[in-house]
């Protein structure tokens, strides 16, 4: 076992680096403003955060106000202005997500990787994106999606909660005979909070959990019934609030509407949607392939990460916002699911002891390609007038 102080230092180092990277990027994104972009996420969200709450232009933000209220508080407490307040709050969120990821990787890979490698892996997962292949798709992010985005404050804010809830659910399931009701209550409260930050996580997570629990009921021949019942009860508060948010956006009296139109949203940004899907998750799919379906089905944690990803991907592929089809608002859940999928795939890849030499080269090569694409994307956004 490695020195605990050394491990803790590694976690804080990763957190500090991602904090600074995020702070810089958000400040740059803020500077792009309304004039350059048709719709600037940071400029618009932060304008509501420090402006008048009664402005009808920002009605939809009332349903998920946590990031905005934190920015308003930071702007009130510190004499730093709207842009720096938005950058500070977002950097804290991504820093927290980095710390959670580091401790998860350190716990799972303590005997497989050195502290230095876990630090590099943590930072790599926090910046990686789809494999950049300009001969297929000119843009790094558009069309392929990504587990790493730099342009939407609320999705960046909910990212640490998404990872924590994903890991918490796995802990609850894997220790279902020992877990007491109080822990279910804590899980339920945090899930409800995530809806107040951004409902996109619940959009993909709730149906994924339902599907996974149905699979488990069949596999265990009803043995997981009481756990499923407790989990359903823990979903009631967030489920009710999520439906309230949904109908406020897409209800009969709302100006927005949704429909079903497979691949339409993806085709706005890519001519090769199936290739784009492979570009986005090449490394996790490779790990699924070398694991094999039999072992994968026996690995409940890795299987759930795949179910979460597939459910969120199908939502992105199938659903469309008819009144604003190019917005891609059903993509947010996919990005969070991909983040969890990459994290779990990385753990299983480096835990696998019976890898052949070609598997090592191929897996490390794919992961490095994802990370290099993410670094390129980060630098590109710093020097480009484009938002994403």
C-alpha positions in Angstrom: 0.0 0.0 0.0 1.3 3.4 -0.9 1.9 6.3 1.6 -1.5 7.9 2.4 0.0 11.4 2.5 1.5 10.9 -1.0 -1.9 9.7 -2.3 -3.7 12.7 -0.8 -1.1 15.1 -2.2 -1.7 13.5 -5.7 -5.4 14.1 -5.4 -5.0 17.8 -4.4 -2.5 18.3 -7.2 -4.9 17.0 -9.8 -7.7 19.1 -8.3 -5.6 22.2 -8.4 -4.6 21.7 -12.0 -8.1 21.1 -13.2 -9.3 24.1 -11.1 -6.9 26.4 -12.9 -7.6 25.0 -16.3 -11.4 25.4 -15.8 -11.0 28.9 -14.3 -9.0 30.0 -17.4 -11.4 28.4 -19.9 -14.5 29.8 -18.3 -13.0 33.3 -18.2 -12.2 32.9 -21.9 -15.7 31.6 -22.7 -17.2 34.5 -20.7 -15.3 37.0 -22.9 -16.8 35.6 -26.0 -20.1 37.0 -24.9 -23.4 37.6 -26.8 -21.8 39.6 -29.6 -19.7 36.7 -31.0 -22.2 33.9 -30.5 -25.8 33.4 -31.3 -26.2 31.8 -27.8 -23.4 31.9 -25.3 -24.1 29.5 -22.4 -21.9 31.2 -19.8 -22.8 34.7 -20.8 -26.5 33.9 -20.7 -26.5 31.9 -17.5 -24.3 34.4 -15.6 -26.4 37.3 -16.8 -29.4 35.8 -15.1 -27.4 34.8 -12.1 -26.5 38.5 -11.3 -29.5 40.1 -12.9 -33.1 40.5 -12.0 -34.9 37.2 -11.2 -38.1 38.6 -12.8 -36.7 38.8 -16.3 -38.9 36.5 -18.4 -36.0 35.9 -20.8 -34.5 33.4 -18.3 -37.7 31.7 -17.1 -36.3 28.2 -17.7 -33.5 28.7 -15.2 -35.9 28.9 -12.3 -36.2 25.1 -12.4 -32.4 24.5 -11.8 -31.0 27.5 -10.1 -28.1 26.2 -8.0 -25.2 27.3 -10.2 -26.8 30.7 -10.7 -27.4 31.2 -7.0 -23.8 30.2 -6.2 -22.5 32.7 -8.8 -24.8 35.4 -7.3 -23.5 34.7 -3.9 -19.9 34.8 -5.0 -20.5 38.0 -6.9 -22.1 39.5 -3.8 -19.4 38.3 -1.3 -16.3 39.0 -3.4 -15.6 42.2 -5.4 -14.7 40.2 -8.6 -17.5 40.8 -11.0 -19.8 38.4 -12.9 -17.2 36.8 -15.2 -14.8 35.9 -12.3 -17.6 34.8 -10.1 -18.9 32.4 -12.8 -15.3 31.1 -13.4 -14.7 30.6 -9.7 -17.9 28.6 -9.1 -17.4 26.4 -12.2 -13.8 25.8 -11.4 -14.7 24.7 -7.9 -17.3 22.2 -9.3 -14.8 20.7 -11.7 -12.2 20.6 -9.0 -14.5 18.7 -6.8 -15.3 16.2 -9.6 -11.6 15.7 -10.1 -11.0 15.0 -6.4 -13.9 12.4 -6.4 -12.5 10.7 -9.5 -9.0 10.6 -8.1 -10.1 8.9 -4.9 -12.2 6.4 -6.9 -9.3 5.5 -9.1 -6.8 5.4 -6.2 -9.1 3.1 -4.3 -9.6 0.7 -7.2 -6.1 0.9 -8.8 -3.8 1.2 -5.7 -2.2 -2.1 -6.4 -2.0 -1.7 -10.1 -0.7 1.8 -10.8 1.7 4.2 -9.1 0.5 7.4 -7.6 2.0 9.3 -10.5 0.1 7.2 -13.1 -3.2 7.6 -11.2 -2.7 11.4 -11.2 -2.1 11.3 -15.0 -5.1 9.0 -15.5 -7.3 11.3 -13.4 -6.4 14.4 -15.4 -6.6 12.5 -18.6 -10.2 11.4 -17.9 -11.1 14.9 -16.9 -10.0 16.4 -20.3 -10.4 13.6 -22.8 -12.9 13.8 -25.7 -13.9 11.9 -28.8 -11.1 10.7 -31.1 -10.4 13.7 -33.4 -10.7 12.5 -37.0 -11.1 15.5 -39.2 -11.3 13.4 -42.3 -14.7 12.2 -40.9 -15.8 15.2 -38.9 -14.3 18.7 -39.0 -15.3 19.5 -35.4 -13.9 17.8 -32.3 -17.1 18.0 -30.2 -20.0 18.7 -32.5 -21.6 15.5 -33.8 -19.6 13.2 -31.6 -20.5 14.6 -28.2 -17.9 14.2 -25.4 -17.6 13.3 -21.7 -15.7 16.7 -21.4 -17.4 20.0 -22.2 -16.3 23.5 -21.5 -19.2 25.6 -22.6 -22.2 24.8 -20.4 -22.0 25.9 -16.7 -24.9 23.8 -15.3 -23.7 20.5 -16.9 -20.2 21.2 -15.6 -21.7 22.0 -12.1 -23.6 18.7 -11.9 -20.7 16.6 -13.1 -19.3 15.9 -9.6 -22.7 15.0 -8.3 -23.2 12.7 -11.3 -20.0 10.8 -10.6 -20.7 10.6 -6.8 -24.3 9.4 -7.4 -23.2 6.8 -10.0 -20.6 5.4 -7.5 -23.0 5.6 -4.6 -25.6 3.6 -6.5 -23.0 0.9 -7.2 -22.0 0.8 -3.5 -25.7 0.5 -2.5 -26.2 -2.4 -4.9 -23.0 -4.2 -4.2 -23.6 -4.0 -0.5 -27.4 -4.3 -0.5 -27.6 -6.7 2.4 -25.7 -4.3 4.7 -27.0 -0.9 3.7 -29.4 0.8 6.2 -32.3 3.1 5.4 -30.4 6.3 6.3 -27.9 5.8 3.5 -30.8 5.4 1.0 -32.2 8.7 2.4 -28.8 10.4 1.8 -28.7 9.1 -1.7 -32.2 10.3 -2.3 -31.5 13.8 -1.1 -28.3 14.1 -3.2 -30.2 12.9 -6.3 -32.9 15.5 -5.7 -30.1 18.2 -5.4 -28.7 17.1 -8.7 -32.1 18.0 -10.3 -31.9 21.5 -8.9 -28.4 21.8 -10.4 -29.4 20.3 -13.8 -32.0 17.6 -14.5 -30.0 16.1 -17.3 -28.3 13.6 -15.0 -31.6 12.2 -13.8 -32.8 12.2 -17.4 -30.4 9.4 -18.2 -29.7 7.9 -14.7 -33.2 7.2 -13.6 -34.3 5.1 -16.6 -30.9 3.4 -16.6 -31.3 2.3 -13.0 -34.9 1.1 -13.7 -33.6 -1.0 -16.7 -30.7 -2.4 -14.6 -32.9 -3.3 -11.7 -35.3 -5.1 -14.1 -32.3 -7.1 -15.5 -31.3 -7.9 -11.9 -34.8 -9.1 -10.9 -34.7 -11.5 -13.8 -31.1 -12.6 -13.1 -31.7 -13.1 -9.4 -35.2 -14.6 -9.9 -36.7 -11.9 -7.7 -33.9 -12.0 -5.1 -33.2 -8.2 -5.6 -36.9 -7.3 -5.2 -36.6 -5.6 -1.8 -33.5 -3.6 -2.8 -35.4 -2.5 -5.9 -38.3 -1.4 -3.7 -36.0 0.7 -1.5 -34.4 2.2 -4.6 -37.8 3.1 -6.1 -38.7 4.8 -2.8 -35.4 6.8 -2.9 -36.3 8.0 -6.4 -39.7 9.4 -5.5 -38.6 13.0 -4.5 -36.3 13.4 -7.5 -38.7 11.7 -9.9 -41.5 14.0 -8.9 -39.4 17.1 -9.3 -37.9 15.9 -12.5 -41.4 15.4 -14.0 -42.3 18.9 -12.7 -39.3 20.3 -14.6 -40.1 18.3 -17.7 -43.7 19.4 -18.0 -42.7 23.0 -17.3 -40.5 22.7 -20.4 -42.6 20.5 -22.6 -46.1 20.6 -21.2 -49.3 21.6 -23.0 -48.9 25.2 -22.0 -45.2 25.4 -22.8 -43.9 26.9 -26.0 -41.4 24.1 -26.5 -42.2 20.6 -27.7 -40.3 17.3 -28.2 -40.7 14.5 -30.7 -39.0 11.3 -32.0 -36.7 11.6 -35.0 -33.8 9.1 -35.0 -30.4 10.6 -35.8 -31.8 13.9 -36.9 -30.0 15.9 -34.2 -26.7 14.1 -34.8 -26.9 14.7 -38.6 -26.9 18.5 -38.0 -23.2 18.2 -37.1 -22.0 15.0 -38.6 -22.4 13.0 -41.9 -21.3 9.8 -40.2 -23.3 9.4 -37.0 -22.3 5.7 -36.4 -18.6 6.5 -36.9 -19.1 9.5 -34.5 -20.5 7.2 -31.8 -17.4 4.9 -32.2 -15.1 8.0 -32.0 -16.7 9.1 -28.8 -16.3 5.9 -26.8 -13.6 3.9 -28.7 -11.6 3.1 -25.5 -14.6 2.0 -23.3 -15.9 -0.1 -26.2 -12.5 -1.7 -26.6 -12.5 -2.6 -22.9 -15.9 -4.1 -23.3 -14.6 -6.2 -26.2 -11.6 -7.6 -24.4 -13.7 -8.3 -21.3 -16.2 -10.4 -23.2 -19.9 -10.6 -22.7 -19.9 -13.4 -20.3 -17.5 -11.7 -17.9 -19.2 -8.3 -18.5 -22.6 -9.7 -17.5 -21.0 -10.9 -14.3 -19.4 -7.6 -13.5 -22.4 -5.6 -12.2 -20.5 -2.3 -11.9 -19.1 -2.2 -15.4 -22.4 -3.5 -16.8 -24.3 -0.7 -15.1 -21.9 1.9 -16.6 -22.7 0.4 -20.0 -26.4 0.4 -19.4 -26.3 4.1 -18.3 -24.3 5.0 -21.5 -26.6 3.0 -23.8 -29.8 4.5 -22.4 -28.5 8.0 -22.6 -27.2 7.5 -26.1 -30.6 6.2 -27.2 -32.2 9.3 -25.8 -29.8 11.5 -27.7 -30.3 9.5 -30.9 -34.1 9.3 -30.8 -35.4 12.5 -29.2 -35.6 15.9 -30.7 -36.7 19.3 -29.5 -39.0 20.3 -32.3 -39.1 24.0 -31.6 -35.3 24.2 -31.3 -34.0 21.1 -33.1 -30.3 22.1 -33.2 -30.0 22.8 -29.5 -29.1 19.2 -28.7 -30.6 19.5 -25.2 -31.1 15.7 -24.9 -27.3 15.3 -25.3 -26.4 16.5 -21.8 -27.3 13.2 -20.1 -25.1 11.3 -22.6 -22.1 13.4 -21.7 -22.4 12.6 -18.0 -23.0 8.9 -18.8 -19.9 8.8 -21.0 -17.8 10.3 -18.2 -18.9 7.4 -15.9 -18.4 4.9 -18.6 -14.8 6.1 -19.3 -14.0 6.0 -15.5 -15.2 2.5 -15.0 -13.6 1.2 -18.3 -10.3 2.7 -17.2 -10.5 0.9 -13.9 -11.3 -2.5 -15.5 -8.6 -2.1 -18.1 -5.8 -1.5 -15.6 -7.2 -4.1 -13.2 -7.1 -6.8 -15.9 -4.0 -8.9 -15.3 -4.4 -11.3 -18.2 -4.1 -8.7 -21.0 -2.0 -9.8 -24.0 0.7 -7.4 -25.2 -1.4 -6.2 -28.1 -4.3 -5.3 -25.7 -1.9 -3.2 -23.7 -0.7 -1.3 -26.7 -4.1 -0.9 -28.2 -5.9 0.2 -25.0 -3.2 2.6 -23.9 -3.0 3.9 -27.5 -6.8 4.6 -27.7 -6.9 6.2 -24.3 -3.9 8.4 -25.2 -5.6 9.4 -28.4 -8.7 10.4 -26.5 -6.6 12.5 -24.1 -4.6 14.1 -26.9 -7.9 15.0 -28.7 -9.1 16.6 -25.4 -6.0 18.6 -25.0 -6.2 19.8 -28.6 -9.9 20.7 -28.0 -9.0 22.7 -24.9 -6.3 24.7 -26.7 -8.6 25.2 -29.7 -11.3 26.7 -27.6 -8.8 29.0 -25.9 -7.8 30.6 -29.2 -11.0 30.2 -31.2 -14.0 32.6 -31.2 -16.3 29.6 -31.2 -18.1 28.4 -28.1 -17.8 24.6 -28.6 
